[in-house]
Amino acid sequence: MYPGHWSKVKPNTPALIHAATGEEITWLELDHRSNQVANLLKSRGLKAGDHISLLMENHLSFFEIAWGAYRSGLYITCINRYLTAEEAAYIVNDSGSKVLFTSSNLAITAELLPMIPNCQHRFIRGDSVAGYEDYFAAVQQQKTTPLADEPSGDSMLYSSGTTGQPKGIKRPLSGLHVSEGIPGVEPNNPYGLNADTIYLSPAPLYHAAPFGYCMRSLALGGSVVMMERFDPEQALQYIQQYQVTHSQWVPTMFIRMLKLEDESKSKYDLSSHQCAIHAAAPCPAEIKHQMMNWWGPILWEYYAGTERNGSTIIGPQDWLANPGSVGRAHTGVLHICDEEGVEQAQGDEGMIYFEQPERNFEYHNAPEKTSGATHPIHSNWTSLGDVGYLNEGGFLFLTDRKAYMIISGGVNIYPREIEDALIMHDSVQDVAVFGVPNADFGEEVKAVVQPMPGIVGNELLAEEIIAYAKDNLAGYKIPRSVDFLDELPRLPTGKLYKRLLKDQYWPAK
């Protein structure tokens, strides 16, 4: 479904709610506004299969622009608002976007302009900036009625670039009318998302998971409560205030909420909360146990990528029986293979592949990257670059990303296990583990720690953390050194720019 349907079913019900201000957009308003965006794009000559970019902070207008693209058969590329002007320009140019929607609240808007000469139409929300048209003035001139033809569009999002240059993930358009469903929507989904859902989104909308699940919740007729930015106690407050039924998180959010004072954690009524979804980054098993003890068995986890090449899902009871797993295959067939593509036995680690009837995505303008994600023998098996294994019940366990694996003296060491152990130390707020050069062994284990507020990162704390590691990890996994940073380069989505840390310790190539 889509706003055109829900505007007839429940026109005056809020489709969107701004968590901090309480501002609402009804289904009828979302229908009209997204139609105006679609008519604006058509008036500027865009046709099905063309591309637009959206560079904006969390704002309710984000959704009318997205639905305008989805109702026009266009690809929409949501851009990380924390990028530099050069990084954002790369994405606008590489995607071939003919239109850019942005905001005067972002400092890079003026700087970006001369870097995107082929982007023909540029609109800005907020204050006037030279070279941009006023967004609201432009849409208000458009009709609120739908286009005669409304082919379904899709997103073409870019990877975060945590291990290299970001790449656009492109799937073929369905050619179906938007009323037949946007990509990824499951009416009978395991989370129970439906027309009665009140979905809390605490994360940046430019990221694949928050954007995708907000759009899917709306497609199914649910209301979206949008936070401008994550705050651990405010998130709890909004669950109570808006009677939230569903939500989505990343593990760093869980950690920050768990480290609130007990008084803050117990003061809010969370009884409306039926399902807390999490993904995007590995969640330490102990953190998830603590969240279950607090919120009850309502945590659902999935493993998937923006590529939508396959997915796994695990509910709370299955997770409690298989702690640490990310679930069984939900879409696609799972295969674990070695570097030559040979399928591994149950319990053996290898590259994770999803089998589909045919490969359903490509990396835009990067055929070599598409080829690199494809199985060496089976063209319809593709990988996100993660390593893991399957247990006897078919449950998938992630080991780590292949790119982060440390090889020390010929032994494979996966940083995730070490990070999961160190994050439980009372003085550690965040941690990254990776390999650094070692003359004898090739690599050795390095930990970079962000201490808790008020804790000083010094040699004494480093010794304490190493001693803690010795009590909780095998000898070859213990960090040989610990460095400290005031803040790790982690995205609000939970993903860590580990490459930026690692590059500081390796000679330039």
C-alpha atoms as one frame of an Amber mdcrd trajectory, in Angstrom:
protein
   0.000   0.000   0.000   0.955   3.681  -0.029  -0.338   7.097   1.152  -2.926
   7.228  -1.651  -4.644   4.215  -0.065  -4.353   5.181   3.599  -5.522   8.754
   2.943  -8.895   7.265   2.005  -8.996   4.742   4.867  -7.986   7.098   7.716
  -7.396  10.602   6.297  -7.167  12.451   9.625  -5.045   9.900  11.493  -1.390
  10.946  11.964   0.979   9.222   9.573   4.000  11.065  10.974   4.756  12.561
  14.376   7.752  14.686  15.347   8.696  13.190  18.726  10.112  16.368  20.295
   7.495  18.896  19.136   4.421  16.723  18.682   3.894  18.112  15.166   1.773
  15.732  13.083   1.226  15.089   9.384  -2.004  13.234   8.653  -2.384  10.614
   5.963  -4.323  13.068   3.796  -1.581  15.676   4.171   1.154  13.125   3.380
  -0.800  12.016   0.311  -1.209  15.585  -0.930   2.385  16.637  -0.197   3.937
  13.575  -1.801   1.745  14.140  -4.870   3.032  17.708  -5.057   6.626  16.429
  -4.958   5.839  13.900  -7.695   4.261  16.620  -9.849   7.255  18.904  -9.232
   9.671  16.200 -10.370   7.617  15.493 -13.476   7.478  19.219 -14.293  11.281
  19.273 -14.287  11.405  16.508 -16.863  12.226  13.503 -14.681  10.963  10.133
 -15.834  10.906   6.615 -14.423  14.421   5.300 -13.774  15.966   8.735 -13.162
  17.770   9.548  -9.918  17.367  12.170  -7.188  19.358  12.805  -4.011  18.106
  13.808  -0.550  20.563  15.426   1.870  18.707  16.540   4.978  18.566  16.277
   8.751  15.714  14.310  10.343  12.670  16.372   9.349   9.106  15.367   8.563
   9.459  16.671   4.985  11.984  13.844   4.436   9.031  11.477   4.008   6.985
  13.517   1.522  10.053  13.788  -0.710  10.736  10.060  -0.430   7.138   9.146
  -1.234   7.145  11.636  -4.112  10.066   9.716  -5.615   8.480   6.319  -4.894
   5.272   7.488  -6.625   7.252   8.580  -9.718   9.286   5.466 -10.494  12.510
   7.209  -9.462  15.601   6.091  -7.594  16.171   8.121  -4.423  19.600   8.357
  -2.811  19.578   9.480   0.826  22.955  10.992   1.724  24.660  10.906   5.111
  24.342  14.454   6.465  27.652  14.127   8.330  29.727  13.801   5.153  32.048
  16.509   3.908  31.000  18.490   0.845  33.460  16.496  -1.273  32.068  13.161
  -0.052  28.455  14.241  -0.618  29.313  15.593  -4.092  30.857  12.247  -5.024
  27.542  10.508  -4.289  25.397  13.091  -6.106  27.653  12.867  -9.156  28.172
   9.099  -9.122  24.435   8.447  -8.803  23.698  10.730 -11.760  21.122  12.609
  -9.695  19.209  15.227 -11.658  17.660  16.748  -8.531  19.011  17.486  -5.053
  16.808  18.263  -2.057  18.696  19.676   0.917  18.427  21.926   3.987  19.887
  25.270   5.021  20.611  23.715   8.435  23.509  21.796   6.870  26.732  23.771
   6.661  27.904  22.085   3.455  25.039  23.212   1.192  26.741  26.330  -0.213
  30.118  24.578  -0.492  28.510  21.647  -2.316  26.951  23.671  -5.128  29.939
  24.141  -7.484  30.895  20.488  -7.074  27.677  19.115  -8.644  27.462  20.866
 -12.044  25.382  18.107 -13.656  22.656  18.145 -11.004  20.205  20.348 -12.850
  17.632  21.149 -10.146  18.472  21.992  -6.551  15.922  22.722  -3.827  16.538
  23.860  -0.262  14.338  23.768   2.806  14.734  26.664   5.248  16.721  29.847
   4.694  17.590  31.051   1.217  20.971  29.966  -0.178  22.240  31.234  -3.533
  21.952  28.641  -6.295  19.045  26.762  -4.674  15.308  27.114  -5.238  13.017
  27.416  -2.242  11.582  23.939  -1.690   8.282  24.916  -0.130   7.558  27.633
  -2.698   8.227  25.141  -5.484   5.968  22.369  -4.163   3.129  24.689  -3.207
   2.697  25.573  -6.876   2.012  21.911  -7.716  -1.255  19.963  -7.810  -2.159
  17.688  -4.924  -3.598  15.062  -7.256  -1.532  11.992  -8.202   0.296  11.463
 -11.469  -1.698   9.617 -14.111   0.923   6.870 -14.022   2.527   6.007 -10.671
   5.243   3.370 -11.221   6.932   2.239  -8.030  10.370   3.701  -7.381  13.115
   2.456  -5.084  16.086   3.645  -3.066  19.643   3.510  -4.355  21.591   3.990
  -1.170  25.353   4.061  -0.782  27.363   1.922   1.581  28.798   3.845   4.509
  32.348   3.533   3.188  33.650   2.095   6.469  36.024  -0.178   4.526  36.576
   1.886   1.370  34.919   4.195  -1.167  31.104   4.103  -0.810  29.257   2.271
  -3.535  25.693   2.702  -4.785  23.485  -0.359  -4.413  21.067  -0.579  -7.325
  18.224  -3.001  -7.931  15.986  -3.199 -11.004  12.664  -1.360 -10.711   9.593
  -3.594 -10.561   7.526  -1.669 -13.115   4.478  -2.215 -10.889   2.114   0.492
  -9.720   3.113   1.900  -6.338  -0.154   0.568  -4.848   1.138  -2.973  -5.371
   3.740  -2.417  -2.714   7.142  -0.800  -2.375  10.228  -3.055  -2.341  10.823
  -4.964   0.867   7.285  -4.640   2.281   5.844  -7.829   3.803   2.193  -7.587
   4.905   2.670 -10.793   6.945   5.992  -9.811   8.475   7.302 -11.578  11.605
   7.414  -8.343  13.630   3.672  -7.729  13.443   4.006  -4.350  11.689   0.532
  -3.339  10.517  -1.953  -0.459  10.316  -2.123  -0.239  14.140   1.651   0.091
  14.564   3.212   3.120  16.236   6.842   2.896  15.164   9.599   4.844  16.944
  12.578   5.744  14.756  15.490   7.062  16.871  18.170   6.957  14.143  19.223
   9.136  11.180  16.802   8.716   8.291  19.524   8.668   5.643  20.629   5.198
   6.736  19.185   2.127   5.032  17.537   0.463   8.048  15.741   3.486   9.567
  14.692   4.739   6.144  13.556   1.315   4.971  11.589   0.421   8.086   9.947
   3.847   8.327   8.805   3.547   4.702   7.623  -0.039   5.254   5.711   0.932
   8.395   4.017   3.734   6.451   3.266   1.435   3.509   1.490  -0.889   5.952
  -0.496   2.011   7.419   1.436   2.436  10.680   2.335   5.776  12.242   5.995
   6.811  12.466   7.294   8.754  15.486  10.531  10.403  14.347  13.263  11.494
  16.746  15.553  14.279  15.536  18.489  12.529  17.184  18.946   9.702  19.644
  19.003  10.431  23.347  18.773   7.416  25.670  16.330   8.785  28.229  14.229
  10.704  25.716  13.750   7.482  23.745  12.220   5.862  26.834  10.070   8.931
  27.411   8.717   8.789  23.846   7.805   5.100  24.151   5.561   6.061  27.064
   4.311   9.363  25.607   3.291   8.024  22.196   2.405   4.471  23.284   4.985
   3.096  20.894   4.414  -0.514  19.813   7.478  -1.083  17.587  10.977   0.367
  17.376  14.391  -0.227  15.843  17.812   0.197  17.455  21.522  -0.464  17.118
  23.632  -1.997  19.910  25.350   1.283  20.862  21.889   2.636  21.718  21.234
  -0.366  23.957  24.574   0.209  25.703  23.813   3.891  26.328  20.346   3.096
  27.698  21.691   0.336  29.942  24.231   2.738  31.421  21.516   5.197  32.502
  20.902   5.543  36.226  18.425   2.991  37.592  15.995   5.801  38.440  15.859
   6.883  34.787  15.444   3.323  33.521  12.513   2.563  35.834  10.494   5.797
  35.672   8.807   5.209  32.278   5.890   2.936  31.396   7.058   0.747  28.499
   4.087  -1.631  28.545   2.887  -0.638  25.040   6.198  -1.785  23.562   5.640
  -5.075  21.724   8.662  -5.430  19.441  12.172  -3.933  19.509  14.041  -4.681
  16.283  17.809  -4.392  16.081  20.496  -4.887  13.446  23.212  -2.887  11.589
  26.030  -3.896  13.965  26.804  -6.985  16.079  25.221  -6.963  19.545  27.248
  -8.485  22.394  25.296 -11.395  23.873  25.546 -10.050  27.428  24.126  -6.673
  26.330  21.177  -8.426  24.708  20.572 -10.540  27.811  20.486  -7.360  29.907
  18.032  -5.700  27.509  15.768  -8.781  27.616  15.850  -8.740  31.425  14.782
  -5.087  31.343  12.303  -4.908  28.426  11.171  -8.505  28.404  11.491 -11.001
  25.520  10.526  -8.529  22.795  13.876  -8.193  20.963  13.951  -9.317  17.325
  17.192  -9.314  15.359  17.875  -9.543  11.655  20.948  -9.788   9.459  20.725
  -8.219   6.026  22.303  -5.559   3.853  21.169  -2.632   1.782  21.688  -5.001
  -1.159  18.596  -6.979  -0.067  20.315 -10.088  -1.396  18.999 -12.153   1.507
  18.211 -11.967   5.209  17.979 -13.879   8.459  15.642 -13.208  11.383  15.627
 -14.447  14.960  12.911 -13.929  17.546  13.476 -13.652  21.287  12.780 -17.267
  22.209  14.969 -18.683  19.438  17.741 -16.292  20.463  17.560 -17.342  24.100
  17.973 -20.931  22.892  20.783 -19.929  20.479  22.442 -16.886  22.112  24.629
 -14.918  19.736  22.869 -16.099  16.576  21.362 -13.726  14.020  18.779 -16.302
  13.013  17.784 -18.620  10.210  17.311 -17.650   6.570  14.209 -15.543   6.018
  14.786 -14.604   2.376  17.234 -16.531   0.217  19.169 -19.718   0.943  22.276
 -19.580   3.140  25.630 -21.043   2.120  28.966 -20.939   3.971  31.963 -21.219
   1.629  35.737 -21.100   1.766  37.843 -18.719  -0.333  37.607 -21.024  -3.376
  33.813 -21.110  -3.092  33.608 -24.653  -1.729  30.671 -25.112   0.651  31.720
 -25.773   4.246  30.489 -28.398   6.677  28.105 -27.500   9.483  29.935 -25.546
  12.191  32.855 -24.526   9.964  33.496 -20.828   9.354  33.485 -19.260   5.932
  32.140 -16.494   3.757  28.364 -16.055   4.050  26.456 -16.221   0.749  22.750
 -15.868   0.016  21.310 -17.755  -2.923  18.492 -16.149  -4.923  16.888 -17.259
  -8.214  19.139 -14.645  -9.828  21.414 -11.872  -8.622  19.071  -9.003  -7.730
  21.434  -6.051  -7.332  24.547  -4.438  -8.738  26.998  -1.845  -7.499  26.379
   1.273  -9.569  29.259   2.109 -11.926  31.383  -0.575 -10.249  31.166  -3.924
 -12.085  34.348  -5.132 -10.390  32.718  -4.677  -6.962  29.612  -6.498  -8.156
  31.824  -9.331  -9.356  33.719  -9.335  -6.045  30.463  -9.893  -4.130  29.443
 -12.797  -6.374  30.306 -16.440  -5.718  33.129 -17.697  -7.989  30.934 -20.481
  -9.401  27.277 -19.565  -8.786  26.283 -16.198 -10.238  23.107 -16.106  -8.125
  24.976 -16.456  -4.794  26.159 -13.140  -3.347  27.928 -12.032  -0.176  28.092
  -8.903   1.981  31.682  -9.747   2.948  30.875 -11.256   6.344  32.251 -14.465
   7.840  30.206 -16.898   9.925  28.952 -20.442  10.416  25.704 -22.410  10.726
  24.840 -24.643  13.676  22.868 -27.888  13.500  19.567 -26.000  13.626  20.473
 -23.818  10.640  21.039 -20.752  12.824  23.657 -18.335  11.521  26.427 -16.984
  13.763  28.484 -14.041  12.533  32.191 -14.122  13.245  33.223 -10.775  11.750
  33.793  -8.997   8.485  36.548 -10.589   6.416  38.133  -7.158   5.950  38.624
  -6.830   9.746  40.105 -10.273  10.390  43.527 -10.190  12.091  46.090 -12.787
  11.005  48.765 -13.084  13.684  51.392 -15.775  13.297  49.088 -17.595  10.882
  46.170 -17.615  13.349  42.866 -15.992  12.376  41.567 -13.617  15.062  38.172
 -11.956  14.804  37.936  -8.541  16.512  34.232  -8.787  17.284  34.695 -11.394
  20.036  37.332  -9.205  21.714  35.164  -6.080  21.402  32.191  -7.923  22.902
  34.308  -8.837  25.934  35.919  -5.423  26.488  32.673  -3.431  26.208  31.534
  -5.082  29.455  34.334  -3.364  31.418  32.820  -0.659  33.626  35.222   2.020
  32.370  34.691   1.326  28.649  32.035   3.258  26.755  33.103   2.140  23.264
  35.890   0.031  21.805  37.414  -0.897  18.459  39.815  -3.795  17.915  41.931
  -4.320  14.809  45.311  -5.555  13.661  48.465  -3.429  13.591  51.895  -4.316
  12.144  54.131  -6.738  14.031  57.586  -7.590  12.671  57.503 -11.195  13.913
  53.853 -12.199  13.540  52.634  -9.952  10.731  49.895  -8.433  12.891  49.095
  -8.021  16.568  45.882  -7.080  18.350  45.301  -3.403  19.125  42.365  -1.997
  21.125  41.302   1.634  20.946  38.976   2.581  23.789  36.597   5.465  24.437
  36.423   5.689  28.252  33.221   6.361  30.143  32.572  10.041  30.976  34.778
  11.138  33.841  37.260   8.287  33.344  40.809   9.182  32.270  42.420   7.007
  29.623  45.967   6.413  30.853  48.562   3.680  31.272  46.945   2.452  34.483
  43.569   1.981  32.744  45.272   0.281  29.805  46.869  -2.256  32.168  43.509
  -2.799  33.879  41.787  -3.459  30.532  44.491  -5.903  29.432  44.192  -7.732
  32.764  40.409  -7.865  32.276  40.970  -9.321  28.798  43.246 -12.018  30.248
  40.413 -13.077  32.552  37.895 -13.317  29.727  39.732 -14.271  26.519  42.196
 -16.820  25.163  45.808 -15.678  25.268  46.206 -15.062  21.530  43.176 -12.733
  21.529  44.436 -10.393  24.249  45.267  -6.871  23.014  48.987  -6.222  23.129
  48.327  -2.510  23.620  45.444  -0.145  24.358  45.112   3.414  23.110  42.445
   5.953  24.062  40.293   8.441  22.190  37.706  10.903  23.493  35.283   9.545
  20.893  35.497   6.746  18.354  34.540   7.588  14.743  31.189   5.831  14.912
  28.198   6.830  12.802  24.887   7.564  14.551  23.692   4.374  12.829  26.088
   2.371  15.012  28.617   1.591  12.295  32.250   2.248  13.077  34.676   3.848
  10.640  37.293   1.304  11.674  39.277   1.999   8.518  39.999   5.548   9.771
  41.479   4.121  12.960  43.366   1.295  11.312  44.964   3.533   8.670  46.745
   5.524  11.410  48.796   2.454  12.345  49.659   1.131   8.891  52.175   2.693
   6.458  50.566   4.410   3.482  50.416   2.213   0.383
